[in-house]
């Protein structure tokens, strides 16, 4: 469940409440009875450790180093040379 922050417009007190997404927002200050406004706060959610895009899925082959040649500059692999055909004098 997310934690929502509210601030009272009368007394200025800031409160935090655990609420479901489906719960209606709070409207009355529990201390003075004034009206509450919902605050936008920073998230405490951080992606750390292995298994995230930046650390593990950035390159298609993590063991390969980037080549300085572009694909157009690379020469095609040499075709297998075949010995010349031998004529038979039958």
Secondary structure, DSSP 8 states (H G I E B T S, - for coil): -EEEEEEETTT--EEEEEE-TTS----B-TTT--BEEEE---------SSSSHHHHSSSSSTT----SS-TTTS----------------
